[in-house]
C-alpha cells in the first residue's frame, strides 16, 4: 500500500506526497509518477507536507520532470515544502525546482 494519494480531475493527475519521503519511499514514488505520466494528462505533485526527503526521492521527481518534458506533458510540483526546497538547494537543484514548482 502506497502512502502517495492519487486523484484525477479534469484531465490532471494529482499526487499528494506523504510527510516522509525517505529512501524506502523512492521506488513507490517513482512508480506512482510513471503511472501518472502514462495516463497522458497533466501531472501535479502536491508537496507541501513533505517533512523529510531522501536524495533518491528527489531523483525520482527529477526523472519524472524530464519524462514529462520529453512527452510534452505538463508537470508541476505544487507548494514545495521548506524541507524539499532546502534539500534541492543542498543538492544544487534549486534552479530545477524553481522551473517545475508553483506556490
Secondary structure, DSSP 8 states (H G I E B T S, - for coil): --S-EEEEETTEEEEE--SEE-HHHHHHHHHHHHHHHHT-SEEEEE-TT--EE-HHHHHHHHHHHHHHHHHT--EEEES--HHHHHHHHHTT-HHHHHHHEE-
